[in-house]
Amino acid sequence: MHLTPDEIELWAEGLLGAARTMHLTECSLCLAEAEQERKVLLELVALPRFAPSARFADHVMAQVKIRAPSGEF
Ligand SMILES: [Zn+2]
């Protein structure tokens, strides 16, 4: 079972459980999604002028979730 967008977000924040994290070692689709999610998070952190804007982060996360495949490619 693929990771949900919520689970990928948790992984990017280092909060995903070990059992689900294991899926990333065997699924390149979810790994690609997870790496993208982490990249977005790191870019947000790296841009001080965006840091205070929680609304901007929410907007980005919404975009990420919309683009995330629901299971099949
Ligand atoms: Zn997967």
N, CA, C, O and the ligand as a Tripos MOL2 file, in Angstrom:
@<TRIPOS>MOLECULE
protein
  293   291    74     0     0
PROTEIN
NO_CHARGES

@<TRIPOS>ATOM
      1 N           0.8570   -1.2040    0.0000 N.3       1 MET1
      2 CA          0.0000    0.0000    0.0000 C.3       1 MET1
      3 C           0.8870    1.2460    0.0000 C.2       1 MET1
      4 O           1.7900    1.3820    0.8250 O.2       1 MET1
      5 N           0.6090    2.1550   -0.9460 N.am      2 HIS2
      6 CA          1.4190    3.3620   -1.0710 C.3       2 HIS2
      7 C           1.1830    4.3090    0.1030 C.2       2 HIS2
      8 O           0.1490    4.2700    0.7700 O.2       2 HIS2
      9 N           2.1760    5.1520    0.3260 N.am      3 LEU3
     10 CA          2.0230    6.1750    1.3590 C.3       3 LEU3
     11 C           0.9980    7.2090    0.9080 C.2       3 LEU3
     12 O           0.9460    7.5730   -0.2670 O.2       3 LEU3
     13 N           0.1980    7.6700    1.8350 N.am      4 THR4
     14 CA         -0.7310    8.7570    1.5440 C.3       4 THR4
     15 C           0.0440   10.0740    1.5850 C.2       4 THR4
     16 O           1.1310   10.1410    2.1590 O.2       4 THR4
     17 N          -0.5170   11.1190    0.9750 N.am      5 PRO5
     18 CA          0.1360   12.4460    1.0720 C.3       5 PRO5
     19 C           0.4040   12.8530    2.5200 C.2       5 PRO5
     20 O           1.4300   13.4660    2.8170 O.2       5 PRO5
     21 N          -0.5160   12.5120    3.4160 N.am      6 ASP6
     22 CA         -0.3150   12.8270    4.8330 C.3       6 ASP6
     23 C           0.8920   12.0900    5.3950 C.2       6 ASP6
     24 O           1.6750   12.6480    6.1630 O.2       6 ASP6
     25 N           1.0310   10.8320    5.0020 N.am      7 GLU7
     26 CA          2.1570   10.0400    5.4990 C.3       7 GLU7
     27 C           3.4730   10.5650    4.9330 C.2       7 GLU7
     28 O           4.4920   10.5830    5.6220 O.2       7 GLU7
     29 N           3.4410   10.9900    3.6750 N.am      8 ILE8
     30 CA          4.6460   11.5590    3.0700 C.3       8 ILE8
     31 C           5.0390   12.8400    3.7850 C.2       8 ILE8
     32 O           6.2220   13.1080    3.9970 O.2       8 ILE8
     33 N           4.0310   13.6340    4.1590 N.am      9 GLU9
     34 CA          4.3050   14.8660    4.8950 C.3       9 GLU9
     35 C           4.9350   14.5260    6.2510 C.2       9 GLU9
     36 O           5.8940   15.1700    6.6760 O.2       9 GLU9
     37 N           4.3930   13.5250    6.9140 N.am     10 LEU10
     38 CA          4.9610   13.1050    8.2030 C.3      10 LEU10
     39 C           6.4030   12.6470    8.0290 C.2      10 LEU10
     40 O           7.2670   12.9580    8.8490 O.2      10 LEU10
     41 N           6.6570   11.9020    6.9490 N.am     11 TRP11
     42 CA          8.0190   11.4210    6.7020 C.3      11 TRP11
     43 C           8.9700   12.5980    6.5260 C.2      11 TRP11
     44 O          10.0700   12.6090    7.0790 O.2      11 TRP11
     45 N           8.5370   13.5840    5.7520 N.am     12 ALA12
     46 CA          9.3850   14.7470    5.4900 C.3      12 ALA12
     47 C           9.7240   15.4840    6.7810 C.2      12 ALA12
     48 O          10.7650   16.1310    6.8950 O.2      12 ALA12
     49 N           8.8080   15.3660    7.7590 N.am     13 GLU13
     50 CA          9.0320   16.0190    9.0480 C.3      13 GLU13
     51 C           9.7220   15.0810   10.0300 C.2      13 GLU13
     52 O           9.9740   15.4510   11.1770 O.2      13 GLU13
     53 N          10.0290   13.8570    9.5740 N.am     14 GLY14
     54 CA         10.7090   12.8910   10.4480 C.3      14 GLY14
     55 C           9.7910   12.2380   11.4610 C.2      14 GLY14
     56 O          10.2510   11.7410   12.4890 O.2      14 GLY14
     57 N           8.4930   12.2360   11.1770 N.am     15 LEU15
     58 CA          7.5200   11.7520   12.1570 C.3      15 LEU15
     59 C           6.8350   10.4510   11.7430 C.2      15 LEU15
     60 O           6.0020    9.9220   12.4790 O.2      15 LEU15
     61 N           7.1820    9.9460   10.5800 N.am     16 LEU16
     62 CA          6.5050    8.7400   10.1000 C.3      16 LEU16
     63 C           7.0570    7.5010   10.8140 C.2      16 LEU16
     64 O           8.2600    7.3900   11.0500 O.2      16 LEU16
     65 N           6.1650    6.5860   11.1470 N.am     17 GLY17
     66 CA          6.5760    5.3660   11.8380 C.3      17 GLY17
     67 C           7.4850    4.5000   10.9830 C.2      17 GLY17
     68 O           7.4790    4.5850    9.7550 O.2      17 GLY17
     69 N           8.2690    3.6620   11.6600 N.am     18 ALA18
     70 CA          9.2710    2.8520   10.9660 C.3      18 ALA18
     71 C           8.6340    1.8840    9.9670 C.2      18 ALA18
     72 O           9.1770    1.6500    8.8870 O.2      18 ALA18
     73 N           7.4940    1.3310   10.3320 N.am     19 ALA19
     74 CA          6.8560    0.3410    9.4590 C.3      19 ALA19
     75 C           6.5050    0.9510    8.1040 C.2      19 ALA19
     76 O           6.7130    0.3310    7.0620 O.2      19 ALA19
     77 N           5.9730    2.1710    8.1300 N.am     20 ARG20
     78 CA          5.5870    2.8250    6.8730 C.3      20 ARG20
     79 C           6.8100    3.3850    6.1550 C.2      20 ARG20
     80 O           6.8530    3.4240    4.9250 O.2      20 ARG20
     81 N           7.8100    3.8230    6.9350 N.am     21 THR21
     82 CA          9.0340    4.3290    6.3210 C.3      21 THR21
     83 C           9.6900    3.2260    5.4880 C.2      21 THR21
     84 O          10.3090    3.5100    4.4620 O.2      21 THR21
     85 N           9.5580    1.9800    5.9210 N.am     22 MET22
     86 CA         10.1350    0.8630    5.1860 C.3      22 MET22
     87 C           9.6280    0.8140    3.7440 C.2      22 MET22
     88 O          10.3450    0.3730    2.8450 O.2      22 MET22
     89 N           8.4050    1.2610    3.5270 N.am     23 HIS23
     90 CA          7.8280    1.2280    2.1800 C.3      23 HIS23
     91 C           8.6840    2.0300    1.1940 C.2      23 HIS23
     92 O           8.7690    1.7010    0.0110 O.2      23 HIS23
     93 N           9.3120    3.0880    1.7100 N.am     24 LEU24
     94 CA         10.1200    3.9380    0.8300 C.3      24 LEU24
     95 C          11.3470    3.1960    0.2980 C.2      24 LEU24
     96 O          11.9010    3.5730   -0.7340 O.2      24 LEU24
     97 N          11.7660    2.1570    0.9890 N.am     25 THR25
     98 CA         12.9400    1.4090    0.5280 C.3      25 THR25
     99 C          12.5800    0.4620   -0.6150 C.2      25 THR25
    100 O          13.4620   -0.0550   -1.3010 O.2      25 THR25
    101 N          11.2900    0.2390   -0.8160 N.am     26 GLU26
    102 CA         10.8880   -0.7340   -1.8370 C.3      26 GLU26
    103 C           9.9780   -0.1280   -2.8980 C.2      26 GLU26
    104 O           9.5410   -0.8360   -3.8050 O.2      26 GLU26
    105 N           9.6850    1.1640   -2.8030 N.am     27 CYS27
    106 CA          8.7680    1.7830   -3.7570 C.3      27 CYS27
    107 C           9.3640    3.0990   -4.2630 C.2      27 CYS27
    108 O           9.4190    4.0850   -3.5290 O.2      27 CYS27
    109 N           9.8090    3.1050   -5.5170 N.am     28 SER28
    110 CA         10.4430    4.3030   -6.0530 C.3      28 SER28
    111 C           9.4350    5.4300   -6.2700 C.2      28 SER28
    112 O           9.8020    6.6040   -6.2350 O.2      28 SER28
    113 N           8.1650    5.0800   -6.4950 N.am     29 LEU29
    114 CA          7.1400    6.1130   -6.6800 C.3      29 LEU29
    115 C           6.9710    6.9350   -5.4080 C.2      29 LEU29
    116 O           6.9970    8.1650   -5.4430 O.2      29 LEU29
    117 N           6.7990    6.2470   -4.2930 N.am     30 CYS30
    118 CA          6.6140    6.9500   -3.0270 C.3      30 CYS30
    119 C           7.8960    7.6610   -2.6150 C.2      30 CYS30
    120 O           7.8510    8.7460   -2.0350 O.2      30 CYS30
    121 N           9.0350    7.0520   -2.9150 N.am     31 LEU31
    122 CA         10.3020    7.6950   -2.5630 C.3      31 LEU31
    123 C          10.4460    9.0150   -3.3160 C.2      31 LEU31
    124 O          10.8910   10.0140   -2.7510 O.2      31 LEU31
    125 N          10.0680    9.0150   -4.5890 N.am     32 ALA32
    126 CA         10.1480   10.2470   -5.3760 C.3      32 ALA32
    127 C           9.2150   11.3160   -4.8060 C.2      32 ALA32
    128 O           9.5830   12.4870   -4.7180 O.2      32 ALA32
    129 N           8.0140   10.9060   -4.4220 N.am     33 GLU33
    130 CA          7.0690   11.8450   -3.8190 C.3      33 GLU33
    131 C           7.6210   12.3890   -2.5020 C.2      33 GLU33
    132 O           7.5140   13.5800   -2.2100 O.2      33 GLU33
    133 N           8.2110   11.4920   -1.7190 N.am     34 ALA34
    134 CA          8.7350   11.8840   -0.4130 C.3      34 ALA34
    135 C           9.9030   12.8560   -0.5620 C.2      34 ALA34
    136 O          10.0050   13.8410    0.1700 O.2      34 ALA34
    137 N          10.7840   12.5620   -1.5250 N.am     35 GLU35
    138 CA         11.9310   13.4550   -1.7350 C.3      35 GLU35
    139 C          11.4500   14.8350   -2.1720 C.2      35 GLU35
    140 O          11.9920   15.8570   -1.7510 O.2      35 GLU35
    141 N          10.4250   14.8500   -3.0230 N.am     36 GLN36
    142 CA          9.8670   16.1270   -3.4750 C.3      36 GLN36
    143 C           9.2790   16.9040   -2.3070 C.2      36 GLN36
    144 O           9.4730   18.1130   -2.1820 O.2      36 GLN36
    145 N           8.5620   16.1910   -1.4610 N.am     37 GLU37
    146 CA          7.9540   16.8300   -0.2890 C.3      37 GLU37
    147 C           9.0210   17.4260    0.6220 C.2      37 GLU37
    148 O           8.8870   18.5460    1.1150 O.2      37 GLU37
    149 N          10.0960   16.6430    0.8360 N.am     38 ARG38
    150 CA         11.1650   17.1360    1.7140 C.3      38 ARG38
    151 C          11.8600   18.3400    1.0840 C.2      38 ARG38
    152 O          12.2360   19.2850    1.7780 O.2      38 ARG38
    153 N          12.0270   18.2980   -0.2440 N.am     39 LYS39
    154 CA         12.6690   19.4060   -0.9470 C.3      39 LYS39
    155 C          11.8520   20.6960   -0.7590 C.2      39 LYS39
    156 O          12.4080   21.7650   -0.5070 O.2      39 LYS39
    157 N          10.5520   20.5730   -0.8840 N.am     40 VAL40
    158 CA          9.6780   21.7360   -0.6910 C.3      40 VAL40
    159 C           9.8240   22.2830    0.7200 C.2      40 VAL40
    160 O           9.9500   23.4910    0.9210 O.2      40 VAL40
    161 N           9.8070   21.3810    1.6950 N.am     41 LEU41
    162 CA          9.9510   21.8060    3.0910 C.3      41 LEU41
    163 C          11.2760   22.5240    3.3170 C.2      41 LEU41
    164 O          11.3260   23.5750    3.9570 O.2      41 LEU41
    165 N          12.3680   21.9310    2.7730 N.am     42 LEU42
    166 CA         13.6860   22.5300    2.9750 C.3      42 LEU42
    167 C          13.7650   23.8910    2.3070 C.2      42 LEU42
    168 O          14.3850   24.8110    2.8410 O.2      42 LEU42
    169 N          13.1360   24.0280    1.1340 N.am     43 GLU43
    170 CA         13.1450   25.3160    0.4380 C.3      43 GLU43
    171 C          12.3890   26.3620    1.2430 C.2      43 GLU43
    172 O          12.7990   27.5210    1.3140 O.2      43 GLU43
    173 N          11.2940   25.9500    1.8420 N.am     44 LEU44
    174 CA         10.5290   26.8800    2.6820 C.3      44 LEU44
    175 C          11.3680   27.3560    3.8580 C.2      44 LEU44
    176 O          11.3930   28.5430    4.1850 O.2      44 LEU44
    177 N          12.0520   26.4120    4.4840 N.am     45 VAL45
    178 CA         12.8890   26.7510    5.6350 C.3      45 VAL45
    179 C          14.0400   27.6560    5.2150 C.2      45 VAL45
    180 O          14.4590   28.5310    5.9730 O.2      45 VAL45
    181 N          14.5580   27.4390    3.9850 N.am     46 ALA46
    182 CA         15.7370   28.1620    3.5280 C.3      46 ALA46
    183 C          15.4070   29.5800    3.0710 C.2      46 ALA46
    184 O          16.3130   30.3830    2.8440 O.2      46 ALA46
    185 N          14.1340   29.8910    2.9360 N.am     47 LEU47
    186 CA         13.7360   31.2080    2.4560 C.3      47 LEU47
    187 C          13.1410   32.0120    3.6040 C.2      47 LEU47
    188 O          11.9540   31.8910    3.9050 O.2      47 LEU47
    189 N          13.9770   32.8420    4.2520 N.am     48 PRO48
    190 CA         13.5320   33.5670    5.4570 C.3      48 PRO48
    191 C          12.2960   34.4160    5.2180 C.2      48 PRO48
    192 O          11.4620   34.5560    6.1130 O.2      48 PRO48
    193 N          12.1650   34.9810    4.0330 N.am     49 ARG49
    194 CA         11.0220   35.8790    3.8510 C.3      49 ARG49
    195 C           9.7090   35.1070    3.7880 C.2      49 ARG49
    196 O           8.6350   35.6870    3.9530 O.2      49 ARG49
    197 N           9.7950   33.7970    3.5500 N.am     50 PHE50
    198 CA          8.5770   33.0030    3.5480 C.3      50 PHE50
    199 C           8.3150   32.3580    4.9060 C.2      50 PHE50
    200 O           7.1960   31.9400    5.2050 O.2      50 PHE50
    201 N           9.3610   32.2860    5.7160 N.am     51 ALA51
    202 CA          9.2420   31.5500    6.9740 C.3      51 ALA51
    203 C           8.0820   32.0190    7.8560 C.2      51 ALA51
    204 O           7.3770   31.1880    8.4280 O.2      51 ALA51
    205 N           7.8680   33.3470    7.9770 N.am     52 PRO52
    206 CA          6.7950   33.7760    8.8790 C.3      52 PRO52
    207 C           5.4080   33.5220    8.3070 C.2      52 PRO52
    208 O           4.4150   33.6790    9.0160 O.2      52 PRO52
    209 N           5.3200   33.1320    7.0380 N.am     53 SER53
    210 CA          4.0220   33.0260    6.4050 C.3      53 SER53
    211 C           3.5090   31.6020    6.4380 C.2      53 SER53
    212 O           3.7940   30.8080    5.5410 O.2      53 SER53
    213 N           2.7560   31.2840    7.4690 N.am     54 ALA54
    214 CA          2.1650   29.9470    7.5540 C.3      54 ALA54
    215 C           1.1660   29.7470    6.4210 C.2      54 ALA54
    216 O           0.9900   28.6320    5.9310 O.2      54 ALA54
    217 N           0.5200   30.8190    6.0100 N.am     55 ARG55
    218 CA         -0.4580   30.6980    4.9250 C.3      55 ARG55
    219 C           0.2210   30.2560    3.6370 C.2      55 ARG55
    220 O          -0.3200   29.4430    2.8880 O.2      55 ARG55
    221 N           1.4210   30.8010    3.3820 N.am     56 PHE56
    222 CA          2.1360   30.3900    2.1800 C.3      56 PHE56
    223 C           2.4740   28.9080    2.2380 C.2      56 PHE56
    224 O           2.3160   28.1890    1.2510 O.2      56 PHE56
    225 N           2.9360   28.4560    3.3910 N.am     57 ALA57
    226 CA          3.2750   27.0370    3.5470 C.3      57 ALA57
    227 C           2.0380   26.1690    3.3300 C.2      57 ALA57
    228 O           2.1090   25.1290    2.6750 O.2      57 ALA57
    229 N           0.9280   26.5940    3.8710 N.am     58 ASP58
    230 CA         -0.3070   25.8340    3.6800 C.3      58 ASP58
    231 C          -0.6690   25.7640    2.2030 C.2      58 ASP58
    232 O          -1.1170   24.7330    1.7040 O.2      58 ASP58
    233 N          -0.4660   26.8830    1.5180 N.am     59 HIS59
    234 CA         -0.7650   26.9240    0.0950 C.3      59 HIS59
    235 C           0.1060   25.9330   -0.6610 C.2      59 HIS59
    236 O          -0.3800   25.1920   -1.5170 O.2      59 HIS59
    237 N           1.3930   25.9240   -0.3410 N.am     60 VAL60
    238 CA          2.3040   25.0000   -1.0060 C.3      60 VAL60
    239 C           1.9100   23.5620   -0.7050 C.2      60 VAL60
    240 O           1.8920   22.7180   -1.6010 O.2      60 VAL60
    241 N           1.5990   23.2880    0.5360 N.am     61 MET61
    242 CA          1.2210   21.9300    0.9140 C.3      61 MET61
    243 C          -0.0500   21.4980    0.1750 C.2      61 MET61
    244 O          -0.1830   20.3430   -0.2300 O.2      61 MET61
    245 N          -0.9670   22.4340    0.0110 N.am     62 ALA62
    246 CA         -2.1950   22.1130   -0.7140 C.3      62 ALA62
    247 C          -1.8580   21.7390   -2.1590 C.2      62 ALA62
    248 O          -2.4230   20.7940   -2.7100 O.2      62 ALA62
    249 N          -0.9400   22.4820   -2.7640 N.am     63 GLN63
    250 CA         -0.5350   22.1800   -4.1280 C.3      63 GLN63
    251 C           0.0990   20.8020   -4.1910 C.2      63 GLN63
    252 O          -0.1740   20.0180   -5.0990 O.2      63 GLN63
    253 N           0.9520   20.5160   -3.2110 N.am     64 VAL64
    254 CA          1.6290   19.2200   -3.1930 C.3      64 VAL64
    255 C           0.6020   18.1050   -3.1130 C.2      64 VAL64
    256 O           0.7180   17.0940   -3.8060 O.2      64 VAL64
    257 N          -0.3980   18.2870   -2.2710 N.am     65 LYS65
    258 CA         -1.3980   17.2410   -2.0930 C.3      65 LYS65
    259 C          -2.2350   17.0660   -3.3500 C.2      65 LYS65
    260 O          -2.6110   15.9470   -3.6990 O.2      65 LYS65
    261 N          -2.5240   18.1550   -4.0240 N.am     66 ILE66
    262 CA         -3.3060   18.0490   -5.2530 C.3      66 ILE66
    263 C          -2.5230   17.2800   -6.3120 C.2      66 ILE66
    264 O          -3.0800   16.4720   -7.0550 O.2      66 ILE66
    265 N          -1.1970   17.5530   -6.3630 N.am     67 ARG67
    266 CA         -0.3960   16.8970   -7.3900 C.3      67 ARG67
    267 C          -0.0830   15.4540   -7.0560 C.2      67 ARG67
    268 O           0.2360   14.6660   -7.9470 O.2      67 ARG67
    269 N          -0.1700   15.0950   -5.7790 N.am     68 ALA68
    270 CA          0.2340   13.7440   -5.3750 C.3      68 ALA68
    271 C          -0.7310   12.7110   -5.9460 C.2      68 ALA68
    272 O          -1.9460   12.8590   -5.8150 O.2      68 ALA68
    273 N          -0.2100   11.6890   -6.5640 N.am     69 PRO69
    274 CA         -1.0900   10.6270   -7.0940 C.3      69 PRO69
    275 C          -1.7670    9.8890   -5.9550 C.2      69 PRO69
    276 O          -1.1750    9.7140   -4.8900 O.2      69 PRO69
    277 N          -2.9880    9.4600   -6.1660 N.am     70 SER70
    278 CA         -3.7530    8.8240   -5.0970 C.3      70 SER70
    279 C          -3.4310    7.3390   -5.0030 C.2      70 SER70
    280 O          -4.0340    6.6440   -4.1850 O.2      70 SER70
    281 N          -2.5230    6.8380   -5.7910 N.am     71 GLY71
    282 CA         -2.1930    5.4320   -5.6680 C.3      71 GLY71
    283 C          -1.6480    4.8530   -6.9550 C.2      71 GLY71
    284 O          -0.6530    4.1280   -6.9350 O.2      71 GLY71
    285 N          -2.2820    5.1590   -8.0740 N.am     72 GLU72
    286 CA         -1.8100    4.5830   -9.3250 C.3      72 GLU72
    287 C          -1.2090    5.6610  -10.2120 C.2      72 GLU72
    288 O          -1.5690    6.8340  -10.1210 O.2      72 GLU72
    289 N          -0.3200    5.2570  -11.0410 N.am     73 PHE73
    290 CA          0.2880    6.1660  -11.9950 C.3      73 PHE73
    291 C          -0.1920    5.7950  -13.3830 C.2      73 PHE73
    292 O           0.1950    6.4340  -14.3620 O.2      73 PHE73
    293 ZN          4.5050    3.2710   -2.8150 Zn       74 ZN74
@<TRIPOS>BOND
     1     1     2 1
     2     2     3 1
     3     3     4 2
     4     3     5 am
     5     5     6 1
     6     6     7 1
     7     7     8 2
     8     7     9 am
     9     9    10 1
    10    10    11 1
    11    11    12 2
    12    11    13 am
    13    13    14 1
    14    14    15 1
    15    15    16 2
    16    15    17 am
    17    17    18 1
    18    18    19 1
    19    19    20 2
    20    19    21 am
    21    21    22 1
    22    22    23 1
    23    23    24 2
    24    23    25 am
    25    25    26 1
    26    26    27 1
    27    27    28 2
    28    27    29 am
    29    29    30 1
    30    30    31 1
    31    31    32 2
    32    31    33 am
    33    33    34 1
    34    34    35 1
    35    35    36 2
    36    35    37 am
    37    37    38 1
    38    38    39 1
    39    39    40 2
    40    39    41 am
    41    41    42 1
    42    42    43 1
    43    43    44 2
    44    43    45 am
    45    45    46 1
    46    46    47 1
    47    47    48 2
    48    47    49 am
    49    49    50 1
    50    50    51 1
    51    51    52 2
    52    51    53 am
    53    53    54 1
    54    54    55 1
    55    55    56 2
    56    55    57 am
    57    57    58 1
    58    58    59 1
    59    59    60 2
    60    59    61 am
    61    61    62 1
    62    62    63 1
    63    63    64 2
    64    63    65 am
    65    65    66 1
    66    66    67 1
    67    67    68 2
    68    67    69 am
    69    69    70 1
    70    70    71 1
    71    71    72 2
    72    71    73 am
    73    73    74 1
    74    74    75 1
    75    75    76 2
    76    75    77 am
    77    77    78 1
    78    78    79 1
    79    79    80 2
    80    79    81 am
    81    81    82 1
    82    82    83 1
    83    83    84 2
    84    83    85 am
    85    85    86 1
    86    86    87 1
    87    87    88 2
    88    87    89 am
    89    89    90 1
    90    90    91 1
    91    91    92 2
    92    91    93 am
    93    93    94 1
    94    94    95 1
    95    95    96 2
    96    95    97 am
    97    97    98 1
    98    98    99 1
    99    99   100 2
   100    99   101 am
   101   101   102 1
   102   102   103 1
   103   103   104 2
   104   103   105 am
   105   105   106 1
   106   106   107 1
   107   107   108 2
   108   107   109 am
   109   109   110 1
   110   110   111 1
   111   111   112 2
   112   111   113 am
   113   113   114 1
   114   114   115 1
   115   115   116 2
   116   115   117 am
   117   117   118 1
   118   118   119 1
   119   119   120 2
   120   119   121 am
   121   121   122 1
   122   122   123 1
   123   123   124 2
   124   123   125 am
   125   125   126 1
   126   126   127 1
   127   127   128 2
   128   127   129 am
   129   129   130 1
   130   130   131 1
   131   131   132 2
   132   131   133 am
   133   133   134 1
   134   134   135 1
   135   135   136 2
   136   135   137 am
   137   137   138 1
   138   138   139 1
   139   139   140 2
   140   139   141 am
   141   141   142 1
   142   142   143 1
   143   143   144 2
   144   143   145 am
   145   145   146 1
   146   146   147 1
   147   147   148 2
   148   147   149 am
   149   149   150 1
   150   150   151 1
   151   151   152 2
   152   151   153 am
   153   153   154 1
   154   154   155 1
   155   155   156 2
   156   155   157 am
   157   157   158 1
   158   158   159 1
   159   159   160 2
   160   159   161 am
   161   161   162 1
   162   162   163 1
   163   163   164 2
   164   163   165 am
   165   165   166 1
   166   166   167 1
   167   167   168 2
   168   167   169 am
   169   169   170 1
   170   170   171 1
   171   171   172 2
   172   171   173 am
   173   173   174 1
   174   174   175 1
   175   175   176 2
   176   175   177 am
   177   177   178 1
   178   178   179 1
   179   179   180 2
   180   179   181 am
   181   181   182 1
   182   182   183 1
   183   183   184 2
   184   183   185 am
   185   185   186 1
   186   186   187 1
   187   187   188 2
   188   187   189 am
   189   189   190 1
   190   190   191 1
   191   191   192 2
   192   191   193 am
   193   193   194 1
   194   194   195 1
   195   195   196 2
   196   195   197 am
   197   197   198 1
   198   198   199 1
   199   199   200 2
   200   199   201 am
   201   201   202 1
   202   202   203 1
   203   203   204 2
   204   203   205 am
   205   205   206 1
   206   206   207 1
   207   207   208 2
   208   207   209 am
   209   209   210 1
   210   210   211 1
   211   211   212 2
   212   211   213 am
   213   213   214 1
   214   214   215 1
   215   215   216 2
   216   215   217 am
   217   217   218 1
   218   218   219 1
   219   219   220 2
   220   219   221 am
   221   221   222 1
   222   222   223 1
   223   223   224 2
   224   223   225 am
   225   225   226 1
   226   226   227 1
   227   227   228 2
   228   227   229 am
   229   229   230 1
   230   230   231 1
   231   231   232 2
   232   231   233 am
   233   233   234 1
   234   234   235 1
   235   235   236 2
   236   235   237 am
   237   237   238 1
   238   238   239 1
   239   239   240 2
   240   239   241 am
   241   241   242 1
   242   242   243 1
   243   243   244 2
   244   243   245 am
   245   245   246 1
   246   246   247 1
   247   247   248 2
   248   247   249 am
   249   249   250 1
   250   250   251 1
   251   251   252 2
   252   251   253 am
   253   253   254 1
   254   254   255 1
   255   255   256 2
   256   255   257 am
   257   257   258 1
   258   258   259 1
   259   259   260 2
   260   259   261 am
   261   261   262 1
   262   262   263 1
   263   263   264 2
   264   263   265 am
   265   265   266 1
   266   266   267 1
   267   267   268 2
   268   267   269 am
   269   269   270 1
   270   270   271 1
   271   271   272 2
   272   271   273 am
   273   273   274 1
   274   274   275 1
   275   275   276 2
   276   275   277 am
   277   277   278 1
   278   278   279 1
   279   279   280 2
   280   279   281 am
   281   281   282 1
   282   282   283 1
   283   283   284 2
   284   283   285 am
   285   285   286 1
   286   286   287 1
   287   287   288 2
   288   287   289 am
   289   289   290 1
   290   290   291 1
   291   291   292 2
@<TRIPOS>SUBSTRUCTURE
     1 MET1         2 RESIDUE 1 A MET
     2 HIS2         6 RESIDUE 1 A HIS
     3 LEU3        10 RESIDUE 1 A LEU
     4 THR4        14 RESIDUE 1 A THR
     5 PRO5        18 RESIDUE 1 A PRO
     6 ASP6        22 RESIDUE 1 A ASP
     7 GLU7        26 RESIDUE 1 A GLU
     8 ILE8        30 RESIDUE 1 A ILE
     9 GLU9        34 RESIDUE 1 A GLU
    10 LEU10       38 RESIDUE 1 A LEU
    11 TRP11       42 RESIDUE 1 A TRP
    12 ALA12       46 RESIDUE 1 A ALA
    13 GLU13       50 RESIDUE 1 A GLU
    14 GLY14       54 RESIDUE 1 A GLY
    15 LEU15       58 RESIDUE 1 A LEU
    16 LEU16       62 RESIDUE 1 A LEU
    17 GLY17       66 RESIDUE 1 A GLY
    18 ALA18       70 RESIDUE 1 A ALA
    19 ALA19       74 RESIDUE 1 A ALA
    20 ARG20       78 RESIDUE 1 A ARG
    21 THR21       82 RESIDUE 1 A THR
    22 MET22       86 RESIDUE 1 A MET
    23 HIS23       90 RESIDUE 1 A HIS
    24 LEU24       94 RESIDUE 1 A LEU
    25 THR25       98 RESIDUE 1 A THR
    26 GLU26      102 RESIDUE 1 A GLU
    27 CYS27      106 RESIDUE 1 A CYS
    28 SER28      110 RESIDUE 1 A SER
    29 LEU29      114 RESIDUE 1 A LEU
    30 CYS30      118 RESIDUE 1 A CYS
    31 LEU31      122 RESIDUE 1 A LEU
    32 ALA32      126 RESIDUE 1 A ALA
    33 GLU33      130 RESIDUE 1 A GLU
    34 ALA34      134 RESIDUE 1 A ALA
    35 GLU35      138 RESIDUE 1 A GLU
    36 GLN36      142 RESIDUE 1 A GLN
    37 GLU37      146 RESIDUE 1 A GLU
    38 ARG38      150 RESIDUE 1 A ARG
    39 LYS39      154 RESIDUE 1 A LYS
    40 VAL40      158 RESIDUE 1 A VAL
    41 LEU41      162 RESIDUE 1 A LEU
    42 LEU42      166 RESIDUE 1 A LEU
    43 GLU43      170 RESIDUE 1 A GLU
    44 LEU44      174 RESIDUE 1 A LEU
    45 VAL45      178 RESIDUE 1 A VAL
    46 ALA46      182 RESIDUE 1 A ALA
    47 LEU47      186 RESIDUE 1 A LEU
    48 PRO48      190 RESIDUE 1 A PRO
    49 ARG49      194 RESIDUE 1 A ARG
    50 PHE50      198 RESIDUE 1 A PHE
    51 ALA51      202 RESIDUE 1 A ALA
    52 PRO52      206 RESIDUE 1 A PRO
    53 SER53      210 RESIDUE 1 A SER
    54 ALA54      214 RESIDUE 1 A ALA
    55 ARG55      218 RESIDUE 1 A ARG
    56 PHE56      222 RESIDUE 1 A PHE
    57 ALA57      226 RESIDUE 1 A ALA
    58 ASP58      230 RESIDUE 1 A ASP
    59 HIS59      234 RESIDUE 1 A HIS
    60 VAL60      238 RESIDUE 1 A VAL
    61 MET61      242 RESIDUE 1 A MET
    62 ALA62      246 RESIDUE 1 A ALA
    63 GLN63      250 RESIDUE 1 A GLN
    64 VAL64      254 RESIDUE 1 A VAL
    65 LYS65      258 RESIDUE 1 A LYS
    66 ILE66      262 RESIDUE 1 A ILE
    67 ARG67      266 RESIDUE 1 A ARG
    68 ALA68      270 RESIDUE 1 A ALA
    69 PRO69      274 RESIDUE 1 A PRO
    70 SER70      278 RESIDUE 1 A SER
    71 GLY71      282 RESIDUE 1 A GLY
    72 GLU72      286 RESIDUE 1 A GLU
    73 PHE73      290 RESIDUE 1 A PHE
    74 ZN74       293 GROUP 0 **** ****
